[in-house]
Amino acid sequence: MTAISRNPIVLFLVLSSVLVLFLLSKIPFHRYKALITTGLIMGLLIIPTQTVFYWRFYLYNEPVHGWWIIHPDAARSLPLMGPLILGVTYGRGIIACQEGFLHGLFVTLKIIITIFACSLLLMTTKPKDIILTFNKFGVPFKMTFTAMTAIRFIPILLEEWALIINAQQARGARFRKSGIRNLMKVFSRSFSTMIINSVRRAKVLALAMETRAFGASKRRTSLTELQMARTDIIVTAAICSVTGSIVALAALFPNLFV
């Protein structure tokens, strides 16, 4: 639904439904505060960029509604920047258009919905249940184990990065008053420390996998077997029916999703 829709009303409704699921799941606010910050940063980067550099106008010369920032005639009169601007924009100058703003809004909403939906799944479902589910669908166990291990390492790395920064501040490091050169040195040392600790953690994980004979047998058994409860069946049927209805509406009324 998010992929086929370009209607802001539909995208806002989908985003609202995902946020309602977050509230119903009773996830603490501090756990998805970083997601909200990431979405705002992406919006501040994508929307203004697409507003000024709308790709359909520069590549296909489609008519747009907006106002000129640098007209082609004005760019030709500039001694140094004029040829550069005309070369980058295919001789069309720079214009802030309404179509680019809407396109940036669509892209931002789709990315935010995808991030929030995936995060909701990871925050409310145990990794072993996700692995078992993928195995039920025939996905190789090694592939699912590698993907879930990489995902589980993300919050650990973020926590370790925060600990390293706090340790450096306790030792007298001042990030706000330091220059750019000193900040680059501090962050490079912190990053190298985090990489070394990650390699050590990966070695411990590899040793644990080796001692448990990981991959020795192609046939795997599990201590717990996943079974769908009545609630799971109802939710799955509801999601499938809503998805099917949206696909049917998109086929019958394509203007609703454009």
KEDREN-161330 format. One record per residue: residue number from 1; y, z, x of N, C-alpha, C in turn. Coordinates in pm, 1 decimal. Last residue first. Layout:
BEGIN
- n:n_v:n_w:n_u:ca_v:ca_w:ca_u:c_v:c_w:c_u
- NUM:Y:Z:X:Y:Z:X:Y:Z:X;
...
end
This chain:
BEGIN
- n:n_v:n_w:n_u:ca_v:ca_w:ca_u:c_v:c_w:c_u
- 258:836.6:-697.9:-297.1:916.4:-775.0:-201.7:1055.8:-716.9:-195.5;
- 257:689.1:-594.2:-498.3:662.2:-544.4:-364.5:741.5:-618.5:-258.4;
- 256:760.9:-722.6:-728.2:770.9:-577.3:-726.9:757.3:-521.0:-586.3;
- 255:697.8:-986.5:-699.5:837.1:-948.1:-680.7:856.1:-797.3:-675.1;
- 254:430.6:-1013.3:-770.3:465.0:-1005.9:-627.6:610.4:-964.2:-603.5;
- 253:238.3:-922.7:-993.7:384.5:-914.7:-988.1:428.8:-903.7:-842.8;
- 252:-31.6:-970.7:-933.8:24.4:-1018.0:-1060.1:176.8:-1023.2:-1057.7;
- 251:-69.9:-861.2:-677.3:-112.4:-998.9:-703.8:-48.4:-1055.1:-830.8;
- 250:32.1:-606.5:-708.0:91.0:-693.8:-606.3:52.0:-838.9:-627.3;
- 249:-139.2:-510.0:-903.1:1.9:-529.4:-936.1:70.6:-620.9:-835.4;
- 248:-374.0:-497.6:-747.2:-368.0:-585.8:-864.5:-224.1:-612.9:-906.3;
- 247:-297.2:-308.4:-558.3:-332.6:-443.1:-513.6:-327.4:-541.5:-629.6;
- 246:-262.2:-91.5:-731.0:-147.8:-143.4:-655.7:-176.3:-284.9:-605.3;
- 245:-521.6:-52.7:-824.7:-414.4:-85.0:-918.3:-294.4:-145.2:-847.3;
- 244:-657.4:14.2:-589.0:-692.7:-107.0:-660.6:-585.5:-149.7:-759.1;
- 243:-527.6:258.4:-533.8:-518.2:146.5:-440.1:-551.6:14.2:-507.1;
- 242:-607.4:408.7:-757.7:-465.2:383.1:-733.1:-446.6:264.9:-638.7;
- 241:-886.3:407.1:-719.8:-829.2:347.5:-840.1:-681.2:316.2:-822.0;
- 240:-911.0:539.7:-473.8:-958.9:401.7:-487.1:-898.6:333.4:-609.7;
- 239:-803.9:790.1:-541.8:-740.3:708.3:-438.0:-782.6:562.6:-449.6;
- 238:-987.8:873.4:-738.8:-845.5:857.4:-772.2:-775.3:768.7:-670.4;
- 237:-1226.1:885.2:-594.4:-1215.1:791.2:-707.4:-1068.9:766.9:-745.1;
- 236:-1155.8:1089.6:-416.2:-1189.5:956.1:-366.1:-1178.2:851.6:-476.1;
- 235:-1119.8:1303.8:-595.5:-1007.2:1257.2:-514.1:-1033.0:1116.4:-461.4;
- 234:-1381.1:1324.7:-701.6:-1267.3:1298.8:-790.4:-1149.4:1242.9:-711.5;
- 233:-1531.6:1380.3:-470.9:-1561.1:1260.2:-549.7:-1442.6:1224.0:-638.9;
- 232:-1420.2:1623.5:-392.5:-1412.7:1506.6:-304.3:-1437.0:1377.7:-380.7;
- 231:-1491.3:1786.6:-609.3:-1349.6:1760.1:-581.6:-1332.5:1637.5:-493.3;
- 230:-1769.0:1796.3:-582.2:-1712.0:1732.7:-699.9:-1565.0:1697.9:-679.0;
- 229:-1845.1:1714.8:-235.8:-1837.4:1802.4:-351.2:-1775.8:1727.6:-468.8;
- 228:-2055.7:1549.5:-17.2:-1936.8:1537.3:-100.3:-1947.1:1632.3:-219.7;
- 227:-2163.4:1685.6:286.0:-2197.4:1650.0:149.3:-2070.3:1650.5:65.8;
- 226:-2269.4:1680.1:617.5:-2160.0:1664.1:523.5:-2212.8:1620.0:387.9;
- 225:-2462.4:1924.3:776.7:-2459.1:1792.4:715.8:-2346.9:1786.8:612.5;
- 224:-2481.9:2095.5:1084.6:-2432.0:2090.6:946.7:-2428.3:1945.2:900.2;
- 223:-2601.1:2026.8:1322.9:-2633.9:2155.3:1262.1:-2592.1:2159.6:1116.0;
- 222:-2735.3:1699.8:1368.5:-2621.6:1788.2:1351.7:-2665.8:1916.2:1283.7;
- 221:-2874.3:1469.3:1605.3:-2885.3:1555.0:1487.6:-2766.0:1648.8:1484.9;
- 220:-2915.9:1138.9:1728.4:-2845.5:1266.1:1728.1:-2869.3:1338.3:1596.1;
- 219:-3065.5:917.9:1936.8:-3075.9:975.8:1802.9:-3016.6:1115.9:1806.0;
- 218:-3033.5:878.2:2204.7:-2958.3:793.6:2113.7:-2961.4:847.4:1971.3;
- 217:-2992.5:1127.9:2447.6:-3073.2:1076.2:2337.3:-2985.1:993.9:2244.6;
- 216:-2793.6:1175.8:2633.3:-2931.8:1160.3:2679.7:-3020.0:1097.7:2571.9;
- 215:-2531.8:1227.6:2560.5:-2573.2:1089.2:2572.2:-2715.9:1068.5:2618.3;
- 214:-2521.3:1532.9:2723.7:-2449.3:1441.9:2635.3:-2491.6:1298.0:2662.8;
- 213:-2644.8:1773.6:2812.6:-2717.8:1645.8:2806.3:-2652.4:1549.8:2708.0;
- 212:-2500.3:1995.3:2865.1:-2558.5:1985.5:2731.1:-2625.8:1851.1:2706.2;
- 211:-2401.4:1947.9:3114.9:-2499.2:2056.8:3099.6:-2565.5:2054.5:2962.2;
- 210:-2218.4:1743.1:3055.1:-2336.5:1715.4:3137.9:-2443.3:1822.4:3121.8;
- 209:-2025.2:1877.2:2908.6:-2100.8:1769.6:2845.7:-2228.3:1738.6:2923.6;
- 208:-1930.5:2050.5:3106.5:-1991.6:2105.6:2985.8:-2073.9:1999.4:2913.0;
- 207:-1824.7:1861.9:3284.3:-1935.1:1947.7:3326.6:-2006.6:2009.0:3206.9;
- 206:-1618.8:1756.0:3126.1:-1727.5:1668.2:3170.5:-1848.7:1749.7:3215.5;
- 205:-1457.8:1985.7:3101.3:-1517.8:1925.3:2983.1:-1633.8:1834.0:3019.8;
- 204:-1383.0:2017.9:3369.3:-1458.2:2123.8:3302.4:-1528.6:2069.9:3177.8;
- 203:-1239.7:1778.4:3403.5:-1359.8:1804.1:3483.7:-1445.7:1913.1:3420.3;
- 202:-1028.9:1819.2:3225.2:-1122.7:1710.7:3199.2:-1252.0:1728.3:3279.6;
- 201:-896.9:2026.4:3354.5:-956.0:2051.5:3222.6:-1057.3:1942.6:3187.7;
- 200:-811.9:1889.3:3583.3:-904.1:2003.6:3595.2:-973.0:2032.5:3462.3;
- 199:-638.6:1705.7:3462.7:-756.2:1657.5:3536.0:-858.5:1769.0:3552.0;
- 198:-449.0:1883.9:3362.9:-527.1:1801.8:3270.1:-652.3:1746.1:3336.3;
- 197:-339.8:1988.4:3595.6:-412.8:2077.8:3505.3:-497.8:1999.1:3406.0;
- 196:-219.0:1751.1:3689.8:-323.5:1817.4:3769.0:-406.1:1910.4:3681.6;
- 195:-31.6:1704.3:3485.9:-137.0:1605.9:3511.1:-252.5:1669.2:3589.0;
- 194:134.3:1927.2:3512.4:59.7:1908.3:3388.3:-53.8:1808.6:3407.1;
- 193:241.5:1878.4:3765.9:161.6:1999.0:3740.9:76.9:1983.6:3616.0;
- 192:383.6:1643.3:3713.7:271.3:1639.9:3807.9:181.4:1761.8:3790.9;
- 191:575.9:1743.9:3536.2:480.8:1642.5:3490.8:360.0:1635.2:3583.9;
- 190:716.9:1917.6:3700.5:648.0:1970.3:3582.1:541.9:1871.9:3534.4;
- 189:819.5:1735.9:3886.1:728.4:1841.6:3930.5:650.7:1899.6:3813.2;
- 188:977.5:1583.6:3714.8:869.1:1518.7:3789.1:768.4:1622.0:3839.2;
- 187:1160.9:1773.3:3623.4:1066.6:1714.2:3527.7:951.6:1642.7:3598.9;
- 186:1298.3:1829.1:3863.2:1229.7:1935.6:3789.9:1124.4:1877.3:3696.2;
- 185:1401.0:1576.8:3932.7:1308.9:1646.2:4023.2:1228.1:1752.2:3948.5;
- 184:1567.0:1526.7:3713.6:1456.6:1436.0:3741.0:1354.0:1500.3:3833.5;
- 183:1752.2:1736.4:3746.7:1665.6:1734.1:3629.0:1546.0:1641.6:3649.1;
- 182:1880.1:1656.0:3980.9:1798.7:1777.8:3981.9:1704.7:1784.0:3861.6;
- 181:2004.4:1423.2:3881.7:1909.7:1414.6:3992.8:1820.1:1537.3:3998.4;
- 180:2173.5:1517.9:3684.6:2063.9:1428.6:3647.0:1958.6:1422.0:3757.1;
- 179:2239.6:1871.1:3740.1:2271.6:1730.2:3733.6:2150.3:1646.6:3699.2;
- 178:2226.0:2167.9:3533.6:2184.0:2087.2:3648.0:2227.0:1942.4:3627.9;
- 177:2276.6:2310.0:3309.9:2383.5:2302.5:3408.0:2347.8:2215.9:3527.4;
- 176:2038.9:2295.1:3165.6:2163.4:2250.1:3103.7:2274.5:2230.4:3205.8;
- 175:1837.8:2401.9:3325.7:1831.8:2261.1:3287.9:1965.4:2210.5:3233.4;
- 174:1779.8:2603.6:3582.4:1879.0:2586.2:3477.5:1888.2:2437.4:3443.4;
- 173:1539.3:2826.5:3708.8:1577.5:2687.1:3685.7:1672.0:2678.9:3567.2;
- 172:1443.3:3083.5:3750.6:1582.3:3053.4:3784.0:1624.5:2911.3:3762.9;
- 171:1196.7:3145.3:3660.8:1216.6:3149.3:3806.4:1357.0:3104.8:3848.7;
- 170:1210.3:3098.4:3393.4:1198.7:3237.8:3436.6:1220.2:3253.3:3587.1;
- 169:1209.4:2819.7:3399.1:1331.7:2888.5:3359.5:1328.8:3035.6:3400.3;
- 168:942.2:2780.2:3473.6:1049.3:2737.6:3564.4:1182.8:2803.1:3528.9;
- 167:813.9:2882.4:3247.2:790.4:2944.7:3377.9:898.6:2906.4:3477.9;
- 166:903.6:2703.1:3052.8:942.3:2843.9:3042.9:922.1:2917.1:3175.7;
- 165:776.6:2469.7:3147.8:923.2:2475.4:3139.7:971.2:2620.4:3133.1;
- 164:508.5:2547.0:3117.0:560.4:2512.9:3250.5:712.3:2520.9:3252.5;
- 163:491.5:2584.4:2840.1:467.7:2697.7:2930.6:523.3:2670.0:3069.9;
- 162:537.2:2322.5:2750.6:632.2:2428.6:2714.9:615.3:2550.3:2805.6;
- 161:307.1:2200.9:2855.8:439.6:2157.1:2901.3:544.6:2263.6:2870.5;
- 160:113.0:2329.7:2703.8:117.1:2353.7:2848.0:251.6:2309.4:2907.6;
- 159:170.6:2223.6:2452.6:181.4:2368.4:2475.4:190.5:2399.9:2624.4;
- 158:116.4:1954.0:2502.5:250.8:1996.3:2461.5:272.1:2145.1:2483.6;
- 157:-156.5:1966.4:2565.5:-60.6:1921.6:2666.7:82.2:1962.3:2630.6;
- 156:-255.8:2051.3:2318.6:-276.6:2134.6:2437.7:-178.4:2096.5:2547.0;
- 155:-192.3:1840.8:2146.2:-123.8:1970.4:2130.4:-142.1:2063.1:2249.6;
- 154:-363.7:1637.7:2285.2:-218.5:1623.3:2266.8:-150.2:1757.5:2244.1;
- 153:-635.7:1679.8:2284.6:-564.1:1711.1:2407.7:-412.6:1708.0:2387.7;
- 152:-723.0:1584.8:2043.0:-718.7:1730.0:2061.1:-643.0:1770.2:2186.9;
- 151:-718.1:1310.9:2096.6:-625.2:1367.2:1998.7:-612.8:1518.2:2016.0;
- 150:-925.8:1291.4:2283.9:-789.2:1253.2:2322.7:-686.1:1310.9:2226.6;
- 149:-1137.8:1371.9:2120.1:-1102.5:1452.0:2237.9:-961.2:1420.0:2284.8;
- 148:-1143.6:1165.2:1935.4:-1107.2:1299.1:1889.5:-1072.2:1390.4:2006.5;
- 147:-1220.1:949.8:2105.5:-1094.0:945.8:2030.5:-1051.0:1085.2:1987.0;
- 146:-1470.0:1038.0:2202.8:-1359.3:1010.1:2294.8:-1224.7:1011.3:2223.5;
- 145:-1615.9:1056.0:1964.3:-1595.0:1175.9:2045.6:-1479.0:1155.8:2142.9;
- 144:-1617.9:789.5:1879.3:-1549.3:890.1:1798.4:-1521.7:1016.9:1878.3;
- 143:-1767.8:676.7:2093.4:-1633.2:629.2:2062.9:-1555.2:733.0:1982.6;
- 142:-2009.0:813.4:2081.0:-1927.1:823.9:2201.2:-1783.0:779.8:2174.9;
- 141:-2112.6:735.1:1832.2:-2070.4:873.8:1853.2:-1979.8:887.0:1975.1;
- 140:-2010.0:436.6:1663.2:-2081.5:504.3:1772.6:-2023.4:641.8:1801.6;
- 139:-2006.1:426.5:1308.6:-1925.9:420.0:1431.3:-2001.2:492.5:1543.0;
- 138:-2139.8:450.2:1064.2:-2198.6:368.4:1168.7:-2115.5:353.0:1294.6;
- 137:-2052.4:629.4:880.6:-2014.7:489.7:858.7:-2064.0:398.1:970.3;
- 136:-2132.9:865.7:992.1:-2196.5:823.0:867.5:-2168.3:676.7:836.9;
- 135:-1955.2:883.8:1201.2:-2095.8:853.4:1232.1:-2172.1:809.3:1107.4;
- 134:-1727.8:954.7:1061.8:-1732.1:824.0:1127.0:-1875.9:785.5:1161.8;
- 133:-1814.4:1213.2:984.8:-1781.6:1111.7:884.4:-1786.5:972.4:943.7;
- 132:-1842.4:1344.6:1227.1:-1960.4:1323.3:1144.0:-1935.4:1216.6:1037.8;
- 131:-1571.3:1344.8:1307.0:-1672.5:1276.1:1387.4:-1797.0:1246.7:1304.5;
- 130:-1460.6:1503.8:1105.8:-1415.0:1365.2:1122.0:-1517.5:1284.6:1201.2;
- 129:-1592.7:1743.2:1154.4:-1614.1:1675.3:1026.4:-1569.0:1529.5:1033.0;
- 128:-1493.4:1808.1:1404.1:-1636.5:1777.9:1392.8:-1667.6:1708.1:1261.2;
- 127:-1221.3:1858.7:1347.8:-1260.6:1740.2:1426.6:-1408.3:1705.4:1412.9;
- 126:-1140.7:1944.1:1008.0:-1194.2:1981.9:1138.1:-1238.3:1858.0:1215.4;
- 125:-839.7:1875.7:842.9:-981.6:1844.6:858.9:-1026.5:1883.1:999.2;
- 124:-568.9:1912.9:839.5:-646.7:1972.5:730.7:-796.5:1950.3:743.2;
- 123:-458.5:1776.3:1050.1:-425.6:1918.3:1033.8:-511.0:1988.2:928.6;
- 122:-546.4:1515.1:1024.6:-588.6:1591.3:1141.3:-562.7:1740.8:1125.9;
- 121:-422.1:1439.3:781.7:-568.1:1435.5:795.3:-614.9:1522.8:910.9;
- 120:-153.1:1468.9:855.0:-208.9:1549.4:746.4:-360.5:1553.5:752.1;
- 119:-133.5:1272.0:1050.6:-118.9:1412.7:1088.8:-173.9:1505.1:981.4;
- 118:-161.0:1041.9:890.1:-260.4:1071.4:994.6:-253.9:1217.7:1037.4;
- 117:71.2:1073.4:731.1:-61.1:1068.4:669.0:-171.1:1099.6:770.3;
- 116:278.6:1068.9:921.4:258.3:1187.2:837.8:119.1:1188.3:775.4;
- 115:247.8:809.9:1032.5:239.3:929.2:1117.6:208.9:1053.2:1034.2;
- 114:282.5:646.4:804.1:158.2:641.2:881.3:140.5:766.4:965.8;
- 113:544.2:715.2:729.0:432.9:739.2:636.7:300.8:740.4:711.9;
- 112:684.5:626.0:956.4:685.7:768.1:920.5:569.9:801.6:826.6;
- 111:636.4:349.4:943.2:588.9:426.2:1059.1:582.2:575.1:1026.0;
- 110:760.6:288.6:697.2:617.7:261.1:717.1:561.5:341.2:833.5;
- 109:1026.3:364.7:746.5:948.9:432.9:642.7:799.2:410.1:660.9;
- 108:1093.6:180.0:949.6:1096.8:324.2:975.0:1013.0:400.2:873.7;
- 107:1069.8:-64.8:815.5:985.9:-37.6:932.1:980.1:112.2:959.8;
- 106:1268.8:-34.9:615.3:1128.5:-57.2:580.2:1036.3:-18.7:695.6;
- 105:1500.1:-7.2:773.4:1459.1:101.6:684.0:1313.2:87.7:644.8;
- 104:1508.3:-256.5:897.9:1489.8:-136.5:979.4:1447.4:-17.8:896.5;
- 103:1555.2:-410.3:664.8:1433.8:-430.7:744.0:1405.8:-309.8:833.4;
- 102:1805.4:-314.3:587.1:1690.3:-293.8:499.7:1559.2:-311.2:575.5;
- 101:1957.8:-401.2:810.8:1951.6:-259.1:775.5:1829.8:-229.6:688.1;
- 100:1925.0:-678.2:793.7:1870.8:-606.6:908.2:1859.6:-457.6:882.2;
- 99:2064.0:-728.2:555.0:1920.4:-758.2:562.5:1854.3:-686.1:680.2;
- 98:2326.1:-665.9:623.7:2255.9:-582.3:526.5:2105.3:-604.8:533.2;
- 97:2426.1:-683.7:968.0:2395.4:-741.3:837.6:2316.5:-643.4:751.6;
- 96:2641.2:-742.0:1224.0:2575.1:-631.4:1154.3:2553.2:-674.2:1009.5;
- 95:2611.1:-977.8:1484.9:2652.9:-949.3:1348.3:2572.7:-832.1:1295.0;
- 94:2698.6:-1157.6:1766.5:2640.2:-1032.3:1719.1:2699.7:-1001.2:1582.5;
- 93:2617.8:-1503.3:1846.9:2700.2:-1384.3:1848.1:2625.4:-1262.1:1797.8;
- 92:2460.9:-1729.2:1869.3:2504.4:-1691.1:1735.3:2591.0:-1564.9:1733.2;
- 91:2328.9:-1815.0:2100.6:2456.5:-1874.2:2065.3:2511.5:-1835.3:1930.3;
- 90:2106.9:-1652.0:2128.4:2086.3:-1793.6:2098.7:2214.4:-1859.0:2046.8;
- 89:2163.0:-1401.2:2225.1:2162.3:-1419.4:2079.6:2147.0:-1565.3:2037.9;
- 88:2164.0:-1436.4:2502.4:2068.8:-1343.5:2441.7:2054.6:-1368.7:2292.5;
- 87:2373.6:-1622.7:2537.0:2238.4:-1654.5:2581.6:2133.7:-1565.7:2517.2;
- 86:2593.8:-1487.6:2434.7:2550.9:-1611.0:2369.3:2409.3:-1650.0:2411.0;
- 85:2606.3:-1277.5:2622.0:2584.7:-1249.6:2479.8:2535.0:-1374.1:2407.0;
- 84:2655.6:-1423.3:2859.8:2537.0:-1338.5:2846.8:2505.0:-1310.4:2700.4;
- 83:2900.9:-1551.9:2808.9:2778.4:-1631.9:2827.1:2650.4:-1550.5:2814.4;
- 82:3061.6:-1301.2:2775.3:3045.3:-1404.2:2672.9:2920.7:-1489.4:2691.2;
- 81:3090.0:-1144.2:2998.5:2992.5:-1102.1:2898.1:2967.0:-1210.2:2793.3;
- 80:3290.0:-1295.0:3140.4:3161.5:-1261.3:3199.8:3054.7:-1230.3:3094.2;
- 79:3507.9:-1382.7:2967.6:3478.4:-1446.5:3096.3:3337.4:-1420.7:3146.8;
- 78:3519.4:-1478.0:2626.0:3498.1:-1369.3:2722.3:3453.2:-1427.9:2854.3;
- 77:3521.7:-1692.9:2457.8:3645.7:-1664.8:2530.7:3631.1:-1551.9:2631.9;
- 76:3278.8:-1688.5:2336.9:3304.9:-1797.1:2431.5:3431.3:-1772.8:2512.6;
- 75:3305.4:-1474.9:2162.2:3219.5:-1459.1:2279.1:3246.0:-1568.2:2382.4;
- 74:3467.1:-1584.3:1964.9:3521.6:-1477.2:2048.8:3437.6:-1457.1:2174.1;
- 73:3283.7:-1766.1:1859.3:3408.6:-1816.0:1918.3:3474.0:-1712.0:2008.2;
- 72:3083.3:-1590.4:1763.8:3054.9:-1684.5:1873.3:3180.8:-1740.5:1938.3;
- 71:3204.3:-1250.4:1724.4:3188.1:-1386.0:1673.0:3157.3:-1481.2:1789.2;
- 70:3079.1:-945.1:1720.9:3130.1:-1040.0:1819.9:3101.1:-1180.8:1767.1;
- 69:3048.5:-849.7:1460.9:3089.9:-759.1:1568.8:3148.9:-840.8:1683.0;
- 68:3101.1:-954.2:1128.7:3084.8:-990.2:1268.9:3130.6:-876.0:1359.5;
- 67:2910.2:-828.6:855.9:3038.0:-849.6:921.9:3014.5:-870.6:1070.7;
- 66:2699.5:-965.5:597.9:2743.9:-861.2:688.7:2880.4:-892.7:745.5;
- 65:2419.4:-1126.8:495.5:2542.5:-1067.9:443.8:2582.7:-952.8:536.0;
- 64:2278.7:-1438.4:616.8:2279.3:-1293.5:597.5:2415.6:-1251.4:543.3;
- 63:2064.9:-1718.5:647.5:2193.9:-1664.1:601.8:2181.8:-1515.1:571.2;
- 62:1873.4:-1760.0:947.2:1877.7:-1737.7:803.9:2014.4:-1682.0:763.8;
- 61:1799.6:-1846.5:1205.1:1933.7:-1873.4:1154.2:1938.6:-1861.9:1001.9;
- 60:1569.2:-1776.5:1332.0:1558.8:-1881.1:1230.1:1692.3:-1915.4:1165.1;
- 59:1651.8:-1589.6:1528.5:1545.1:-1685.4:1556.9:1544.6:-1803.0:1459.2;
- 58:1865.2:-1444.0:1420.8:1877.4:-1501.2:1555.5:1771.9:-1606.6:1583.6;
- 57:1777.8:-1371.1:1165.7:1906.0:-1440.3:1181.4:1913.9:-1509.6:1316.5;
- 56:1541.1:-1237.9:1211.4:1537.9:-1361.7:1134.1:1668.1:-1440.3:1147.3;
- 55:1617.4:-1005.4:1352.6:1546.5:-1112.2:1423.2:1543.3:-1243.5:1344.0;
- 54:1915.3:-845.6:1384.7:1815.2:-885.7:1286.5:1747.2:-1013.5:1334.1;
- 53:2073.1:-644.1:1539.4:1992.9:-753.9:1594.4:1879.2:-786.5:1497.3;
- 52:2198.9:-455.6:1375.5:2281.4:-539.4:1463.7:2204.2:-661.1:1513.5;
- 51:1985.4:-346.7:1234.6:2107.6:-386.0:1164.5:2190.3:-482.3:1248.1;
- 50:1800.8:-280.3:1428.4:1770.7:-391.2:1339.5:1893.2:-438.1:1261.9;
- 49:1943.2:-63.6:1543.0:1905.0:-179.4:1623.9:1875.8:-300.8:1537.2;
- 48:1972.5:121.9:1332.3:2091.8:55.6:1389.6:2057.5:-68.0:1471.9;
- 47:1682.3:166.7:1286.1:1772.3:114.2:1182.9:1899.1:52.9:1242.6;
- 46:1567.8:271.1:1528.3:1524.7:143.3:1470.9:1628.9:85.8:1376.4;
- 45:1695.1:516.3:1597.0:1679.2:409.4:1695.7:1653.1:273.6:1630.9;
- 44:1697.7:676.2:1375.0:1824.8:656.5:1444.6:1816.3:545.6:1549.5;
- 43:1422.2:673.5:1317.1:1517.1:610.9:1225.9:1650.4:582.4:1292.3;
- 42:1323.5:816.9:1534.6:1284.4:677.0:1519.1:1378.5:603.7:1424.8;
- 41:1441.0:1065.4:1479.4:1476.1:994.7:1603.0:1440.9:846.2:1591.8;
- 40:1314.9:1129.0:1237.1:1460.3:1112.8:1242.2:1503.6:1035.3:1366.1;
- 39:1045.6:1144.9:1321.0:1087.0:1046.7:1222.4:1237.0:1021.8:1222.3;
- 38:1059.8:1362.3:1500.1:1020.8:1229.7:1548.5:1062.9:1119.8:1451.5;
- 37:1127.5:1568.1:1321.3:1220.0:1531.6:1429.2:1188.8:1393.3:1483.6;
- 36:895.0:1570.1:1166.8:1023.3:1538.0:1103.4:1125.2:1495.9:1208.8;
- 35:711.3:1647.4:1362.0:696.1:1518.0:1295.1:826.8:1474.8:1229.1;
- 34:794.7:1903.4:1430.5:807.0:1797.3:1531.2:791.4:1659.2:1468.7;
- 33:722.5:2037.0:1198.4:864.4:2024.1:1229.8:886.9:1914.1:1332.1;
- 32:463.8:2089.7:1141.5:508.4:1951.6:1121.0:658.6:1937.2:1138.5;
- 31:446.6:2355.3:1219.9:345.5:2262.4:1266.9:387.4:2117.2:1245.2;
- 30:640.2:2505.1:1097.3:657.0:2480.3:1240.6:555.4:2380.5:1294.0;
- 29:548.5:2534.6:835.0:655.6:2438.9:862.1:666.1:2406.5:1010.4;
- 28:193.9:2544.1:774.7:320.2:2607.6:817.7:422.2:2503.4:861.2;
- 27:48.9:2397.9:488.3:61.1:2392.3:634.3:192.8:2457.0:674.2;
- 26:-36.6:2378.7:222.8:15.0:2505.7:275.4:13.8:2509.6:428.0;
- 25:-109.2:2158.5:79.4:-204.1:2203.7:181.9:-161.7:2333.5:248.4;
- 24:116.5:2111.9:-71.9:-2.6:2165.0:-138.6:-104.9:2217.4:-38.5;
- 23:286.8:2003.2:121.7:320.9:2130.3:58.2:199.6:2193.8:-9.8;
- 22:147.8:1766.1:184.4:176.4:1864.6:288.7:206.2:2000.6:227.6;
- 21:158.2:1642.2:-64.6:27.8:1684.0:-11.9:44.3:1784.7:101.7;
- 20:431.7:1588.0:-67.6:376.2:1680.3:-167.2:238.5:1730.3:-123.1;
- 19:442.4:1398.8:136.2:509.0:1527.7:156.6:459.7:1631.5:55.4;
- 18:304.6:1191.2:8.5:248.6:1249.8:130.8:311.1:1387.3:158.4;
- 17:482.2:1138.8:-201.0:346.3:1185.6:-231.3:280.8:1248.7:-109.7;
- 16:703.9:1049.0:-56.8:714.7:1172.0:-136.0:577.2:1227.9:-169.7;
- 15:601.0:811.3:48.4:639.7:918.7:138.3:651.5:1051.6:64.7;
- 14:569.4:670.8:-194.4:451.9:701.0:-111.1:482.8:814.7:-15.2;
- 13:837.2:657.5:-274.6:738.8:725.0:-358.8:614.2:762.7:-278.8;
- 12:945.8:505.3:-67.7:992.0:642.7:-87.6:895.8:722.2:-175.8;
- 11:809.7:264.7:-115.6:787.9:337.4:9.5:833.5:482.1:-1.4;
- 10:913.2:193.5:-367.1:769.4:217.1:-351.5:741.4:298.8:-225.9;
- 9:1183.1:163.9:-295.5:1145.3:261.0:-398.5:996.9:296.4:-385.7;
- 8:1188.4:-44.1:-107.6:1219.0:92.6:-63.5:1179.9:198.1:-165.2;
- 7:937.4:-280.0:-74.6:1030.3:-223.0:-170.8:1061.0:-79.4:-130.2;
- 6:741.2:-395.6:58.2:871.1:-399.9:123.0:979.8:-350.0:28.2;
- 5:392.2:-344.3:97.2:513.8:-322.1:20.9:637.2:-330.4:108.9;
- 4:169.5:-361.8:255.1:204.2:-479.3:175.7:338.4:-464.7:104.7;
- 3:145.1:-114.2:386.4:153.1:-237.0:465.0:203.7:-354.8:383.3;
- 2:124.7:79.4:191.0:240.1:83.1:280.5:256.9:-47.6:355.0;
- 1:-118.6:0.0:82.4:0.0:0.0:0.0:125.4:0.0:87.0;
end
